[in-house]
Amino acid sequence: MVEMTACRNCHRKCHDAFLCHQCANDLRELLHGLAVGMPLDNGRRSRAWLVALEDAALGDTRLGESARRSTDKTTPIPFGENASALLASMRNMLETWVKHLCEARGMELP
């Protein structure tokens, strides 16, 4: 007999799992969006969220109002401190989950 448990996200009943089928699919789509982007209405994909976050952390993207930019080669590269902290946190969280999942399944870390 299969034991029914409550989904940890929406509290729907699920078959002995952490997440119900719908929440697992939603999570899969969000994780896919982090890596390769989200599907757009025109059939294409957005930029990967982690790539966009990395660009913001490195100052390779314009955030907010347009600012005058110097062409002087001695001008330091802009650095997004908040984006950098968020990127480090995301990488740490993803690495931790991969480690937990590999250990639980008896798999080698990639």
Backbone as a chain_set.jsonl record, in Angstrom:
{"seq": "MVEMTACRNCHRKCHDAFLCHQCANDLRELLHGLAVGMPLDNGRRSRAWLVALEDAALGDTRLGESARRSTDKTTPIPFGENASALLASMRNMLETWVKHLCEARGMELP", "coords": {"N": [[0.836, -1.184, 0.0], [0.588, 2.178, -0.881], [1.809, 4.964, 0.765], [0.218, 8.01, 1.572], [1.232, 11.352, 1.566], [1.554, 14.812, 2.565], [2.123, 17.423, 0.271], [4.97, 19.434, 0.524], [4.892, 21.998, -0.329], [2.325, 22.902, -1.401], [0.516, 21.465, 0.039], [-1.16, 19.539, -1.025], [-2.274, 16.15, -1.449], [0.139, 13.593, -1.917], [1.98, 10.863, -3.352], [3.9, 9.449, -1.175], [6.048, 11.357, -1.349], [8.153, 14.285, -1.475], [7.261, 16.533, -2.815], [4.234, 17.27, -4.598], [3.076, 16.129, -7.845], [2.512, 18.351, -9.563], [3.801, 20.526, -8.247], [6.418, 19.58, -8.313], [6.869, 19.616, -11.077], [6.64, 22.394, -11.52], [8.858, 23.286, -10.024], [10.917, 22.024, -11.45], [10.721, 23.432, -13.888], [11.389, 26.029, -13.023], [14.061, 25.632, -12.139], [15.199, 24.862, -14.532], [14.896, 27.259, -15.866], [16.752, 28.811, -14.479], [19.119, 27.791, -15.481], [18.944, 27.644, -18.376], [17.078, 29.483, -19.255], [13.718, 30.819, -19.462], [10.745, 29.64, -21.154], [9.41, 31.657, -23.736], [6.56, 33.509, -25.023], [6.845, 33.702, -27.774], [8.043, 31.398, -28.59], [10.741, 31.27, -28.229], [13.504, 31.388, -25.858], [14.08, 33.058, -22.74], [16.946, 34.853, -21.453], [19.224, 32.908, -19.538], [18.661, 32.846, -16.085], [20.769, 32.749, -14.193], [22.948, 33.501, -15.756], [22.252, 36.126, -16.434], [22.269, 37.201, -13.852], [24.952, 36.86, -13.196], [26.101, 38.592, -15.073], [25.099, 41.019, -14.07], [26.4, 41.032, -11.598], [29.044, 41.298, -12.405], [28.978, 43.732, -13.567], [28.329, 43.953, -16.226], [25.983, 44.713, -17.321], [23.355, 47.09, -17.735], [21.718, 48.545, -15.134], [18.825, 50.069, -13.996], [18.609, 53.665, -14.286], [20.029, 55.311, -17.134], [23.445, 56.053, -17.213], [26.177, 58.371, -17.471], [28.961, 57.192, -19.122], [32.38, 56.525, -18.738], [35.116, 56.581, -21.015], [37.618, 56.25, -20.332], [40.46, 54.274, -19.807], [41.39, 53.781, -17.303], [39.314, 53.767, -15.601], [37.597, 52.016, -13.131], [36.088, 48.763, -13.478], [32.59, 48.47, -13.243], [30.941, 47.08, -10.392], [28.591, 44.851, -9.177], [27.556, 44.656, -6.128], [25.35, 43.638, -4.586], [24.179, 41.874, -6.455], [26.314, 40.164, -6.799], [26.53, 38.986, -4.257], [24.061, 37.667, -4.153], [24.37, 35.902, -6.311], [26.492, 34.295, -5.367], [25.207, 33.13, -3.184], [23.163, 31.704, -4.503], [24.682, 29.869, -6.024], [25.914, 28.424, -3.961], [23.654, 27.294, -2.697], [22.603, 25.702, -4.78], [24.776, 23.949, -5.23], [24.848, 22.656, -2.75], [22.345, 21.307, -2.747], [22.699, 19.597, -4.949], [24.765, 18.026, -3.963], [23.471, 16.807, -1.726], [21.427, 15.361, -3.069], [22.932, 13.642, -4.703], [24.326, 12.155, -2.739], [22.153, 10.949, -1.41], [21.26, 9.261, -3.379], [23.362, 7.646, -3.8], [25.306, 8.397, -5.652], [28.152, 9.596, -7.554], [29.628, 12.812, -7.115], [29.217, 15.368, -9.569]], "CA": [[0.0, 0.0, 0.0], [1.36, 3.41, -1.005], [1.462, 5.934, 1.799], [-0.034, 9.355, 1.082], [1.77, 12.421, 2.405], [1.182, 16.145, 2.09], [3.149, 18.166, -0.448], [5.572, 20.44, 1.41], [4.674, 23.325, -0.877], [0.909, 23.281, -1.527], [-0.215, 20.605, 0.977], [-1.994, 18.524, -1.675], [-1.826, 14.784, -1.178], [1.048, 13.022, -2.914], [2.383, 9.495, -3.059], [5.172, 9.262, -0.486], [7.04, 12.223, -1.971], [8.335, 15.59, -0.85], [6.408, 17.452, -3.56], [3.246, 16.659, -5.491], [3.489, 16.126, -9.247], [2.447, 19.71, -10.106], [4.863, 21.338, -7.646], [7.69, 19.067, -8.84], [6.99, 20.161, -12.436], [6.911, 23.829, -11.396], [10.244, 23.409, -9.575], [11.756, 21.645, -12.591], [10.699, 24.534, -14.845], [12.156, 27.138, -12.451], [15.481, 25.278, -12.169], [15.578, 24.924, -15.941], [14.999, 28.687, -16.161], [18.026, 29.292, -13.947], [20.222, 27.311, -16.312], [18.83, 27.88, -19.82], [16.074, 30.501, -19.541], [12.312, 30.43, -19.437], [10.098, 29.726, -22.466], [8.667, 32.889, -24.01], [5.369, 33.318, -25.856], [7.215, 33.638, -29.189], [8.699, 30.13, -28.847], [12.156, 31.359, -27.866], [13.759, 31.36, -24.418], [14.725, 34.228, -22.151], [18.31, 34.568, -21.008], [19.287, 32.13, -18.299], [18.672, 33.759, -14.938], [22.095, 32.795, -13.581], [23.816, 34.272, -16.648], [21.88, 37.522, -16.24], [22.733, 37.584, -12.523], [26.408, 36.97, -13.279], [26.362, 39.85, -15.783], [24.838, 42.114, -13.134], [27.454, 41.006, -10.583], [30.292, 41.765, -13.029], [28.783, 45.072, -14.104], [28.201, 43.862, -17.679], [24.622, 45.045, -17.721], [22.912, 48.371, -17.212], [20.576, 48.423, -14.232], [18.286, 51.365, -13.615], [18.725, 54.774, -15.228], [21.242, 55.415, -17.924], [24.434, 56.935, -16.599], [27.284, 58.698, -18.347], [30.03, 56.212, -18.962], [33.694, 57.017, -19.103], [35.887, 55.735, -21.92], [38.97, 56.22, -19.774], [40.847, 52.902, -19.509], [41.729, 53.648, -15.891], [38.071, 53.704, -14.839], [37.368, 50.633, -12.698], [34.894, 48.064, -13.972], [31.526, 48.503, -12.226], [30.755, 45.816, -9.679], [27.281, 44.784, -8.535], [27.761, 43.955, -4.851], [24.158, 42.858, -4.226], [24.052, 40.774, -7.418], [27.395, 39.223, -6.516], [26.16, 38.239, -3.047], [22.961, 36.774, -4.517], [24.938, 34.857, -7.16], [27.235, 33.383, -4.49], [24.209, 32.4, -2.403], [22.51, 30.75, -5.412], [25.631, 28.794, -6.331], [26.067, 27.617, -2.751], [22.434, 26.532, -2.493], [22.515, 24.673, -5.818], [25.813, 22.949, -4.96], [24.423, 21.896, -1.574], [21.276, 20.399, -3.152], [23.277, 18.55, -5.808], [25.504, 17.135, -3.052], [22.483, 16.016, -0.974], [20.757, 14.428, -3.966], [23.897, 12.601, -5.098], [24.564, 11.289, -1.578], [20.945, 10.167, -1.144], [21.098, 8.269, -4.45], [24.596, 6.874, -3.923], [25.965, 8.786, -6.895], [29.35, 10.439, -7.466], [29.399, 14.225, -7.42], [29.693, 15.715, -10.917]], "C": [[0.88, 1.247, 0.0], [0.866, 4.412, 0.034], [1.274, 7.317, 1.176], [0.535, 10.35, 2.086], [1.295, 13.747, 1.833], [2.381, 16.79, 1.402], [3.67, 19.264, 0.476], [5.332, 21.859, 0.916], [3.205, 23.735, -0.837], [-0.019, 22.477, -0.616], [-1.228, 19.667, 0.325], [-1.439, 17.153, -1.321], [-0.905, 14.32, -2.301], [1.509, 11.655, -2.43], [3.791, 9.453, -2.478], [6.3, 10.075, -1.125], [7.096, 13.555, -1.236], [7.411, 16.625, -1.48], [5.396, 16.669, -4.388], [3.747, 16.799, -6.932], [3.532, 17.545, -9.82], [3.566, 20.586, -9.547], [6.241, 20.883, -8.111], [7.912, 19.581, -10.26], [7.298, 21.648, -12.412], [8.365, 24.073, -10.988], [11.212, 23.072, -10.703], [11.847, 22.795, -13.597], [11.509, 25.724, -14.316], [13.655, 26.858, -12.475], [16.014, 25.304, -13.606], [15.757, 26.38, -16.363], [16.29, 29.294, -15.631], [19.165, 28.968, -14.904], [20.123, 27.733, -17.774], [17.794, 28.935, -20.193], [14.667, 29.929, -19.555], [11.716, 30.52, -20.843], [9.295, 31.019, -22.589], [7.501, 32.582, -24.937], [5.708, 33.165, -27.342], [7.963, 32.349, -29.539], [10.186, 30.122, -28.526], [12.293, 31.266, -26.357], [14.372, 32.678, -23.97], [16.186, 33.881, -21.856], [18.234, 33.74, -19.74], [19.419, 33.092, -17.128], [20.046, 33.857, -14.301], [23.087, 33.568, -14.437], [23.529, 35.761, -16.478], [22.364, 38.031, -14.881], [24.255, 37.749, -12.507], [26.809, 38.26, -14.007], [26.158, 41.049, -14.864], [25.933, 42.191, -12.07], [28.76, 41.575, -11.131], [30.178, 43.165, -13.614], [28.659, 45.086, -15.616], [26.803, 44.18, -18.167], [24.241, 46.377, -17.096], [21.665, 48.138, -16.375], [20.093, 49.814, -13.873], [18.498, 52.404, -14.695], [20.055, 54.751, -15.953], [22.183, 56.404, -17.251], [25.523, 57.225, -17.619], [28.416, 57.739, -18.085], [31.334, 56.813, -19.457], [34.35, 56.038, -20.075], [37.328, 55.631, -21.453], [39.315, 54.799, -19.348], [41.22, 52.703, -18.047], [40.487, 53.584, -15.01], [37.825, 52.257, -14.427], [36.081, 50.063, -13.285], [33.829, 48.125, -12.881], [31.293, 47.111, -11.646], [29.419, 45.86, -8.979], [27.374, 43.973, -7.246], [26.561, 43.096, -4.462], [23.978, 41.659, -5.155], [25.123, 39.717, -7.159], [27.074, 38.364, -5.296], [25.034, 37.245, -3.353], [23.467, 35.616, -5.377], [25.705, 33.836, -6.317], [26.279, 32.527, -3.669], [23.515, 31.341, -3.265], [23.427, 29.58, -5.729], [25.796, 27.857, -5.147], [24.845, 26.729, -2.533], [22.321, 25.398, -3.523], [23.556, 23.571, -5.602], [25.431, 22.063, -3.782], [23.343, 20.886, -1.954], [21.792, 19.277, -4.043], [24.017, 17.535, -4.94], [24.536, 16.227, -2.291], [21.821, 14.96, -1.858], [21.69, 13.307, -4.401], [24.152, 11.633, -3.95], [23.364, 10.39, -1.311], [20.755, 9.056, -2.166], [22.35, 7.426, -4.659], [25.375, 7.157, -5.202], [27.213, 9.619, -6.613], [28.955, 11.881, -7.757], [29.932, 14.53, -8.805], [30.95, 16.593, -10.844]], "O": [[1.813, 1.352, 0.796], [-0.332, 4.667, 0.158], [2.079, 7.744, 0.349], [0.348, 10.211, 3.294], [0.708, 13.796, 0.752], [3.509, 16.713, 1.891], [2.886, 19.946, 1.136], [5.545, 22.819, 1.657], [2.87, 24.793, -0.303], [-1.207, 22.781, -0.515], [-2.055, 19.067, 1.011], [-0.276, 17.019, -0.94], [-1.135, 14.61, -3.475], [1.431, 11.342, -1.242], [4.769, 9.425, -3.225], [7.374, 9.544, -1.408], [6.194, 13.898, -0.473], [6.85, 17.478, -0.793], [5.664, 15.549, -4.822], [4.721, 17.504, -7.196], [4.496, 17.902, -10.497], [4.211, 21.314, -10.301], [7.138, 21.708, -8.285], [9.034, 19.945, -10.611], [8.124, 22.122, -13.191], [9.027, 24.956, -11.534], [12.215, 23.76, -10.889], [12.93, 23.096, -14.1], [12.237, 26.36, -15.078], [14.442, 27.748, -12.795], [17.146, 25.721, -13.85], [16.666, 26.699, -17.129], [16.862, 30.188, -16.255], [20.066, 29.781, -15.108], [21.126, 28.142, -18.359], [17.655, 29.247, -21.376], [14.464, 28.718, -19.649], [12.122, 31.369, -21.636], [8.592, 31.42, -21.661], [7.458, 31.523, -25.563], [4.939, 32.562, -28.09], [8.466, 32.212, -30.655], [10.819, 29.067, -28.553], [11.3, 31.085, -25.653], [15.092, 33.33, -24.726], [16.595, 32.729, -22.001], [17.287, 33.86, -18.963], [20.201, 34.042, -17.181], [20.457, 34.948, -13.904], [23.979, 34.225, -13.901], [24.455, 36.567, -16.388], [22.82, 39.17, -14.774], [24.778, 38.67, -11.88], [27.752, 38.938, -13.598], [26.955, 41.988, -14.877], [26.347, 43.283, -11.681], [29.496, 42.253, -10.414], [31.162, 43.723, -14.1], [28.863, 46.13, -16.237], [26.484, 43.932, -19.33], [24.758, 46.743, -16.04], [20.674, 47.593, -16.861], [20.897, 50.659, -13.478], [18.562, 52.075, -15.88], [21.058, 54.242, -15.452], [21.761, 57.46, -16.78], [25.767, 56.426, -18.522], [28.785, 57.505, -16.934], [31.373, 57.517, -20.467], [34.166, 54.826, -19.973], [38.158, 54.997, -22.105], [38.553, 54.176, -18.609], [41.354, 51.565, -17.597], [40.594, 53.371, -13.802], [37.84, 51.363, -15.273], [35.121, 50.786, -13.548], [34.126, 47.862, -11.715], [31.435, 46.101, -12.336], [29.134, 46.813, -8.254], [27.282, 42.746, -7.272], [26.732, 41.949, -4.051], [23.663, 40.559, -4.702], [24.867, 38.52, -7.285], [27.318, 37.158, -5.3], [25.054, 36.114, -2.868], [23.04, 34.476, -5.194], [25.574, 32.632, -6.538], [26.514, 31.333, -3.482], [23.302, 30.215, -2.816], [22.997, 28.426, -5.705], [25.816, 26.638, -5.311], [24.982, 25.546, -2.22], [21.981, 24.268, -3.17], [23.252, 22.39, -5.772], [25.663, 20.854, -3.811], [23.408, 19.73, -1.536], [21.367, 18.129, -3.905], [23.908, 16.328, -5.157], [24.751, 15.017, -2.215], [21.671, 13.808, -1.452], [21.281, 12.147, -4.46], [24.191, 10.42, -4.16], [23.528, 9.205, -1.019], [20.158, 8.024, -1.859], [22.407, 6.598, -5.568], [26.019, 6.269, -5.761], [27.32, 10.263, -5.569], [28.051, 12.136, -8.553], [30.983, 14.017, -9.19], [31.492, 16.983, -11.879]]}, "num_chains": 1, "name": "protein.A"}
